[in-house]
Amino acid sequence: MTYLNARAGRPGPPCLACPLRLKPAFEDKSDDELSFIQALKTDHRSLAAGSDIIHPGQENAELYTLYAGWAFRYKSLPDGRRQILNVLLPGDLVGLQASLLAAAEHGIEALTDVELCVFPRKRVWDLFARMPKLAYELAWLGSREEAMVDDNLTSVGQRNAGERIAALVISLYRRADALGLVSEGSFAFPLSQQQIADALGLSLVHTSKTWSKLRKAGFFAMAGGRLTLLNPRLTARMAAIYDSAKAPRPLI
C-alpha cells in the first residue's frame, strides 16, 4: 500500500491519556482495557487530505481508529463514477470490513488531513481470544457503520433532494456536536458539493441548485469552510429525523 504524504514514527498520545476519550460521545474504558488497546496499537500515522487510507482491492489492510480529521468510504464503477457510502469522523473505526476480507471491496480516502491509530489485522483476533468485551464492541462498531450506510440508502431511495441534503447536514452536525466540534451552531464542513452529490446520488447541478435554495431559505449559512446551522429543528423536521440523543459509544 502506498500512503501519499504519510508521516509515521511518532507514538501519539497514550491511550490512558487520549483526549478523544474525554468527549461525551464515548464510553469509559477500564485501565486494563486501555492497556490492552495500547499494546495492540503499532503506530500513529498522519496522512494528507486526498490520500488513500485503504484503496480498493488492497490486500492485508490494517485496522484504524480515526484520531483526528474526516474521511469517507466509497465504491467506484469502472467508468469513474463514485458512491460515497459514509463519512468518518474522529473516533470512528476505519477498515473493519477490509481487515477481515482477503482484499478490500471499497476504498477509504482522507477528506482532510487525518491522524490514525494503527492496529495490525493479524492481532485483531487477540481481541476475541483475550478481551471478549472489546471484541463485542468491535462488532458493535461494525454494525453502527452498516446502520449509517442504511440511513444513507434510505435517503437516496426515499428522500427528495432537499431532504437528502438536510439529512446529511443534520446527521453530521449531531455527530460533530458530540465530539465537541460545534461552536455556536457552527462546525468545519469540508465536503465539496461534488462529494455531497456522490454521497446522495444526485447530479452536481442538482446538488448545487438545491444547496443554494436551502441556504437562501435560511436553513444554514456557509463561510470560510464552516457551516452554521441556523435552524436545527427545522432542518431535522425537513429530513424526517427525530432521533433522540445518542448514548455514548465504544472507542477502540
N, C-alpha and C positions, 0 to 999 in steps of 0.2 A: 504494500500500500504506500502511495506517495502522499505525504502531507505538504500542502502548499504553505510556505512561510511558517512552518511549525517550529515551536520553541519548546523544548523539553529540558529535563535535567534538574529542575528545582522541585523541592518536595511539596510546596504548597502548605496551607495551614494544616496542622494535625487535626484528625477527626474529633478529638476531645475538645478542641477549641474552634471548631468550624463555625464561622458566623452565620452560615445558612441555617444551622440547627437552632438558632435563636428566633427564626421567623415563625409567625403564628401558623404558617401553612403546614408545619411539620411536627410529627410526634416526637416525644422524647425517646432517647435510647439509653440503655444501661451502659455502664462503663465497660462491662465485658463485651457487649455487642459492638461498641465503638472501637475497642481494642482489636476485635476480630476483623472489622471492616478496615481498620488501619493496616493490619497485617496483609490483607488481600490487595490493597492498593499498591500499584507498582510505579506510578508516575503521575505527575500533574502537568498537563500538556496545554499549551496555548496555540491557537490557530487563528489566522486572519480571516476576516469576512470573505465569503465566497469559496473557502476551502472545503474539500471533501472530508467529512469525519468518517463516513463509510461510503464507498462507491458501489453501485450496482454490480453484482457478480463477484464481489470481493470474497475471498476465502479466508477463513480463520479470523473473522472480525472480532475485535475486543469488545468489552462491555464498558460503558462510561456512565458517570453521573455528570450532568452539565452543571458546573460550578458557577459560571458567570457567562452572560451573553444569551443570545437567541439562536435557534437553529430550526430547521424544518426537515421532515421526512417526505420523500417523494418517490413517484414511479414515472418513468418516461416511456413513450412509444417510439418505435424506430424512426419516425419522421421528426422527432424532436419535441412533439407536444408533451406537456408535463402536467401531472396532477400532484399538487401538494396535499399530502394525507393528513398531516397535523403539524402544529407549531410547538416547539420545545422551548421551555423557559427554565431558569435556574432551579436545580433540584430534581429535574426530570431525569428518568433513566433513559439512556441512549443506547440502542443497538441490541436489546434483548433478543429480538427475533433473529437478527443476523448472527448473533453469537451462538445461537443454538442450532442453526442450519449450516449445511456444508458450504453454502455460498449465499451472500446477501441477495434478497429479492427486491430490494429497494435501495435508494441512496439517502444519505443524511448530509445536509450542507449547512455550514455555518452562515447564518443570516447576518450576524455581526461578528466582531472579534469575540472569541469564546475562550474559556478555560474549562478543562475537562479533568476529572479524576478518572484514572485508567485502572481497570480491573481485568486481568487476563482471563480469557474464556475458559482456559483449561482448569482454572481454580474455582469457577462458578459452582461446580459440583460440590466443593467443600462446604458451601452453604447448606446443601441438602443433607450432607453426611454429618455435619457438626453443629449447625445452627438452624434447626427446622423453623424457628420463628422468623428468622431473616429470609429463609427460603420461601416461606409463605408470603412475606412482604414483597419479595421479588416477583412472585406470580401475581400478586395483587396489583403491582405497578404495571405489569404487562396487560392485565385486564383493564386498568384505567386508560392506558393508551388506546386499546381497542375501543373503549367507550367513547373516547374523543373522536376517533375515526367514524364511529356510528353517528355521532352528533353531526359531523360534517356531511356524511352521506345523507342524513335527513334533510339538511339544508339544501344540498344540491338537488335532491329528489322532490322536495315538497315546498320549499320556501321560494318566494319571488326574489328578484334581485335585491330590492331594498331590505327585505327581511334577512337575506343571506348575509349582507354586509353588517346589518345591525347585530345579528347573532355572533358573527366573528368578533366585532368590536367589543361587545359586552362580555363575551367569554374571556377574551384576552385582558380586558380591564379588570375583571374579577380575579383572574389568576395573578396578574401583576400586583393588585392591591394586597393579596395575601402574602406576597413576597416583600412588601414594603416599598414597592417601586412606583406607587402612585402618590403624588403630592398635589393637593388642591384640585383633584379631579383630572390631573394631567400625568401622562406617562410617555416614555420613549416608545415610538411606534415605527420600527424600522422596515415594515413591509412596504414594498412598492406596489403600485396599482397593478402591475403585471403579475406580481406574486399573489395579490388578492384574487385576481382573475383565475390564476392557476389553482388556487385553493377552492374556489367557489364554483367552478365550471361555467364561467362567464367569459365573454369576449372582452378584450381590453377596452374597446369603445364603450360597451355597455357598462362595464365597471366604472369607467371614468365619468360617464353621464350620471349614473346612479349615485356615486360618491359625491358628486357636485350637488345633486338635488338634496341629499341628506344634510350636507354641510350648510346649504342655504336655508334649509328648513329649521336649522338650529339644534340638530342632534349633537353635533360635535364641531370642534374647531381644530385646525391643523396648522402648526407653525414651528419652524426650527426642528423638524423631526419629532415633535411631541404632539400627541393627540390629547385634547381636552374634551372629556365627555360632559356636555352641558346639561343633559337631562337623562341620567342613567335609568330612571324608572320608565320613561317613555321609550327609550331605546330597547330595554328589556321587554316591554309590552309589545313593541312592534315585532320583535324577534320571537315572541311567544315563549320566552324563557322565564320561568317563575321559580327556579330552584332557590332553596334557602341556602344559607351559608354552609360551605363545605367543612366537614370535620377535618382535623389535622391528618396528614397522610405520612406514610413512611418515607424516609430519606436514607438511601443506601450510600 
